[in-house]
Amino acid sequence: MTVLHCLQQLWHSFQQLHNVFNGWFNHGFGAVRGWFSHQRKTLEFQRHR
């Protein structure tokens, strides 16, 4: 097993981790943003009454 092979394997696993984290982050960010807009709408609705 050469050093280059080791690096390639590391790079591959790093890319996979990166993809997983990107998916998690996008999902979480979307959920948080949706929650915030929902809270804002609720606040505006309460203020108008």
MOPAC internal coordinates of N, CA, C and O (Angstrom, degrees):
PM7 1SCF
backbone

  N    0.0000 0     0.00 0     0.00 0    0    0    0
  C    1.4659 1     0.00 0     0.00 0    1    0    0
  C    1.5304 1   109.18 1     0.00 0    2    1    0
  O    1.2310 1   120.55 1   -65.58 1    3    2    1
  N    1.3010 1   116.56 1   114.42 1    3    2    1
  C    1.4537 1   120.68 1  -177.65 1    5    3    2
  C    1.5265 1   111.32 1   -83.36 1    6    5    3
  O    1.2310 1   121.14 1   -13.07 1    7    6    5
  N    1.3137 1   115.43 1   166.93 1    7    6    5
  C    1.4665 1   120.93 1   178.60 1    9    7    6
  C    1.5243 1   109.65 1   -63.58 1   10    9    7
  O    1.2310 1   120.94 1   140.16 1   11   10    9
  N    1.3278 1   115.81 1   -39.84 1   11   10    9
  C    1.4567 1   120.59 1  -179.95 1   13   11   10
  C    1.5188 1   110.48 1   -60.79 1   14   13   11
  O    1.2310 1   121.23 1   136.72 1   15   14   13
  N    1.3368 1   115.26 1   -43.28 1   15   14   13
  C    1.4662 1   119.66 1   179.24 1   17   15   14
  C    1.5312 1   110.24 1   -61.26 1   18   17   15
  O    1.2310 1   120.95 1   137.29 1   19   18   17
  N    1.3253 1   115.79 1   -42.71 1   19   18   17
  C    1.4739 1   121.23 1   178.39 1   21   19   18
  C    1.5242 1   109.82 1   -58.85 1   22   21   19
  O    1.2310 1   120.86 1   133.17 1   23   22   21
  N    1.3236 1   115.97 1   -46.83 1   23   22   21
  C    1.4598 1   120.63 1  -178.58 1   25   23   22
  C    1.5198 1   110.81 1   -63.09 1   26   25   23
  O    1.2310 1   120.43 1   139.33 1   27   26   25
  N    1.3270 1   116.79 1   -40.67 1   27   26   25
  C    1.4612 1   120.18 1   179.44 1   29   27   26
  C    1.5205 1   110.21 1   -61.79 1   30   29   27
  O    1.2310 1   120.69 1   137.81 1   31   30   29
  N    1.3354 1   116.28 1   -42.19 1   31   30   29
  C    1.4653 1   119.77 1  -179.82 1   33   31   30
  C    1.5241 1   110.31 1   -65.45 1   34   33   31
  O    1.2310 1   120.84 1   136.99 1   35   34   33
  N    1.3280 1   115.99 1   -43.01 1   35   34   33
  C    1.4656 1   120.70 1   178.00 1   37   35   34
  C    1.5225 1   110.34 1   -59.46 1   38   37   35
  O    1.2310 1   120.86 1   134.39 1   39   38   37
  N    1.3377 1   115.97 1   -45.61 1   39   38   37
  C    1.4570 1   121.35 1  -178.91 1   41   39   38
  C    1.5201 1   110.59 1   -61.02 1   42   41   39
  O    1.2310 1   121.19 1   138.12 1   43   42   41
  N    1.3426 1   115.33 1   -41.88 1   43   42   41
  C    1.4602 1   120.13 1  -179.05 1   45   43   42
  C    1.5326 1   110.68 1   -62.73 1   46   45   43
  O    1.2310 1   120.64 1   132.21 1   47   46   45
  N    1.3283 1   116.39 1   -47.79 1   47   46   45
  C    1.4689 1   119.31 1  -179.37 1   49   47   46
  C    1.5238 1   110.39 1   -66.25 1   50   49   47
  O    1.2310 1   120.44 1   145.38 1   51   50   49
  N    1.3259 1   116.76 1   -34.62 1   51   50   49
  C    1.4617 1   120.36 1   178.10 1   53   51   50
  C    1.5233 1   110.18 1   -63.21 1   54   53   51
  O    1.2310 1   120.60 1   137.08 1   55   54   53
  N    1.3404 1   116.46 1   -42.92 1   55   54   53
  C    1.4627 1   120.13 1   179.37 1   57   55   54
  C    1.5206 1   110.44 1   -62.88 1   58   57   55
  O    1.2310 1   120.38 1   139.47 1   59   58   57
  N    1.3328 1   116.87 1   -40.53 1   59   58   57
  C    1.4639 1   120.06 1   179.63 1   61   59   58
  C    1.5223 1   110.24 1   -63.44 1   62   61   59
  O    1.2310 1   120.70 1   134.94 1   63   62   61
  N    1.3292 1   116.27 1   -45.06 1   63   62   61
  C    1.4677 1   120.82 1   177.81 1   65   63   62
  C    1.5240 1   110.15 1   -59.32 1   66   65   63
  O    1.2310 1   121.01 1   136.34 1   67   66   65
  N    1.3305 1   115.67 1   -43.66 1   67   66   65
  C    1.4592 1   121.47 1  -179.42 1   69   67   66
  C    1.5257 1   109.97 1   -58.94 1   70   69   67
  O    1.2310 1   120.67 1   135.68 1   71   70   69
  N    1.3336 1   116.33 1   -44.32 1   71   70   69
  C    1.4648 1   120.16 1   179.70 1   73   71   70
  C    1.5207 1   110.79 1   -62.39 1   74   73   71
  O    1.2310 1   120.75 1   135.67 1   75   74   73
  N    1.3289 1   116.18 1   -44.33 1   75   74   73
  C    1.4647 1   120.48 1  -179.24 1   77   75   74
  C    1.5259 1   110.19 1   -61.81 1   78   77   75
  O    1.2310 1   120.63 1   133.11 1   79   78   77
  N    1.3410 1   116.41 1   -46.89 1   79   78   77
  C    1.4615 1   119.84 1  -179.18 1   81   79   78
  C    1.5208 1   111.26 1   -64.23 1   82   81   79
  O    1.2310 1   120.83 1   141.69 1   83   82   81
  N    1.3396 1   116.02 1   -38.31 1   83   82   81
  C    1.4615 1   119.71 1   178.14 1   85   83   82
  C    1.5191 1   110.20 1   -60.55 1   86   85   83
  O    1.2310 1   120.76 1   135.72 1   87   86   85
  N    1.3374 1   116.16 1   -44.28 1   87   86   85
  C    1.4638 1   120.26 1   179.45 1   89   87   86
  C    1.5177 1   110.97 1   -61.23 1   90   89   87
  O    1.2310 1   121.11 1   132.93 1   91   90   89
  N    1.3443 1   115.49 1   -47.07 1   91   90   89
  C    1.4702 1   120.07 1   179.58 1   93   91   90
  C    1.5158 1   110.55 1   -59.82 1   94   93   91
  O    1.2310 1   121.09 1   133.27 1   95   94   93
  N    1.3449 1   115.52 1   -46.73 1   95   94   93
  C    1.4630 1   120.57 1  -175.76 1   97   95   94
  C    1.5260 1   110.65 1   -62.34 1   98   97   95
  O    1.2310 1   120.88 1   133.19 1   99   98   97
  N    1.3458 1   115.93 1   -46.81 1   99   98   97
  C    1.4633 1   119.23 1  -179.37 1  101   99   98
  C    1.5226 1   110.42 1   -61.51 1  102  101   99
  O    1.2310 1   120.59 1   137.51 1  103  102  101
  N    1.3328 1   116.48 1   -42.49 1  103  102  101
  C    1.4643 1   120.66 1  -179.23 1  105  103  102
  C    1.5307 1   110.09 1   -63.51 1  106  105  103
  O    1.2310 1   120.88 1   131.34 1  107  106  105
  N    1.3356 1   115.92 1   -48.66 1  107  106  105
  C    1.4578 1   120.69 1  -179.04 1  109  107  106
  C    1.5175 1   111.80 1   -63.48 1  110  109  107
  O    1.2310 1   120.71 1   138.02 1  111  110  109
  N    1.3295 1   116.25 1   -41.98 1  111  110  109
  C    1.4629 1   120.50 1  -179.03 1  113  111  110
  C    1.5225 1   110.22 1   -63.58 1  114  113  111
  O    1.2310 1   120.63 1   137.41 1  115  114  113
  N    1.3313 1   116.41 1   -42.59 1  115  114  113
  C    1.4630 1   120.06 1   178.60 1  117  115  114
  C    1.5155 1   111.15 1   -61.62 1  118  117  115
  O    1.2310 1   120.65 1   137.93 1  119  118  117
  N    1.3379 1   116.36 1   -42.07 1  119  118  117
  C    1.4631 1   120.46 1  -179.29 1  121  119  118
  C    1.5236 1   110.23 1   -64.51 1  122  121  119
  O    1.2310 1   120.57 1   134.68 1  123  122  121
  N    1.3264 1   116.51 1   -45.32 1  123  122  121
  C    1.4708 1   120.64 1  -179.16 1  125  123  122
  C    1.5239 1   110.54 1   -63.25 1  126  125  123
  O    1.2310 1   120.93 1   136.63 1  127  126  125
  N    1.3448 1   115.83 1   -43.37 1  127  126  125
  C    1.4608 1   119.42 1  -179.40 1  129  127  126
  C    1.5217 1   110.64 1   -63.39 1  130  129  127
  O    1.2310 1   120.63 1   138.57 1  131  130  129
  N    1.3425 1   116.41 1   -41.43 1  131  130  129
  C    1.4602 1   120.12 1   178.50 1  133  131  130
  C    1.5223 1   110.98 1   -62.42 1  134  133  131
  O    1.2310 1   120.96 1   138.22 1  135  134  133
  N    1.3555 1   115.77 1   -41.78 1  135  134  133
  C    1.4646 1   120.23 1  -179.85 1  137  135  134
  C    1.5250 1   110.22 1   -62.96 1  138  137  135
  O    1.2310 1   120.61 1   137.25 1  139  138  137
  N    1.3451 1   116.44 1   -42.75 1  139  138  137
  C    1.4633 1   120.33 1  -178.89 1  141  139  138
  C    1.5223 1   111.50 1   -63.71 1  142  141  139
  O    1.2310 1   120.55 1   135.85 1  143  142  141
  N    1.3384 1   116.56 1   -44.15 1  143  142  141
  C    1.4690 1   118.55 1  -179.51 1  145  143  142
  C    1.5232 1   109.67 1   -65.72 1  146  145  143
  O    1.2310 1   120.42 1   144.96 1  147  146  145
  N    1.3382 1   116.81 1   -35.04 1  147  146  145
  C    1.4640 1   120.44 1   177.86 1  149  147  146
  C    1.5273 1   110.08 1   -63.87 1  150  149  147
  O    1.2310 1   120.44 1   135.19 1  151  150  149
  N    1.3339 1   116.76 1   -44.81 1  151  150  149
  C    1.4663 1   121.19 1   179.30 1  153  151  150
  C    1.5279 1   110.33 1   -61.06 1  154  153  151
  O    1.2310 1   120.74 1   137.65 1  155  154  153
  N    1.3387 1   116.18 1   -42.35 1  155  154  153
  C    1.4633 1   120.25 1  -178.44 1  157  155  154
  C    1.5241 1   110.19 1   -63.84 1  158  157  155
  O    1.2310 1   120.49 1   137.33 1  159  158  157
  N    1.3337 1   116.67 1   -42.67 1  159  158  157
  C    1.4668 1   120.11 1   179.31 1  161  159  158
  C    1.5213 1   110.33 1   -62.77 1  162  161  159
  O    1.2310 1   120.60 1   138.53 1  163  162  161
  N    1.3294 1   116.45 1   -41.47 1  163  162  161
  C    1.4640 1   120.44 1  -179.87 1  165  163  162
  C    1.5238 1   110.16 1   -63.31 1  166  165  163
  O    1.2310 1   120.73 1   136.96 1  167  166  165
  N    1.3406 1   116.22 1   -43.04 1  167  166  165
  C    1.4660 1   119.94 1   179.63 1  169  167  166
  C    1.5212 1   110.70 1   -62.68 1  170  169  167
  O    1.2310 1   120.29 1   135.08 1  171  170  169
  N    1.3286 1   117.05 1   -44.92 1  171  170  169
  C    1.4650 1   120.21 1   180.00 1  173  171  170
  C    1.5209 1   110.53 1   -62.68 1  174  173  171
  O    1.2310 1   120.82 1   140.42 1  175  174  173
  N    1.3249 1   116.03 1   -39.58 1  175  174  173
  C    1.4601 1   120.83 1   180.00 1  177  175  174
  C    1.5276 1   110.31 1   -62.81 1  178  177  175
  O    1.2310 1   120.40 1   137.59 1  179  178  177
  N    1.3410 1   116.84 1   -42.41 1  179  178  177
  C    1.4670 1   120.82 1  -179.93 1  181  179  178
  C    1.5261 1   110.58 1   -67.43 1  182  181  179
  O    1.2310 1   120.26 1   144.89 1  183  182  181
  N    1.3243 1   117.11 1   -35.11 1  183  182  181
  C    1.4568 1   120.53 1  -178.77 1  185  183  182
  C    1.5272 1   110.84 1   -68.72 1  186  185  183
  O    1.2310 1   120.52 1   145.62 1  187  186  185
  N    1.3378 1   116.60 1   -34.38 1  187  186  185
  C    1.4635 1   120.11 1  -176.32 1  189  187  186
  C    1.5235 1   112.34 1   -73.22 1  190  189  187
  O    1.2310 1   120.05 1   155.85 1  191  190  189
  N    1.3360 1   117.52 1   -24.15 1  191  190  189
  C    1.4618 1   118.81 1  -177.04 1  193  191  190
  C    1.5184 1   112.67 1   -71.78 1  194  193  191
  O    1.2310 1   120.10 1   180.00 1  195  194  193

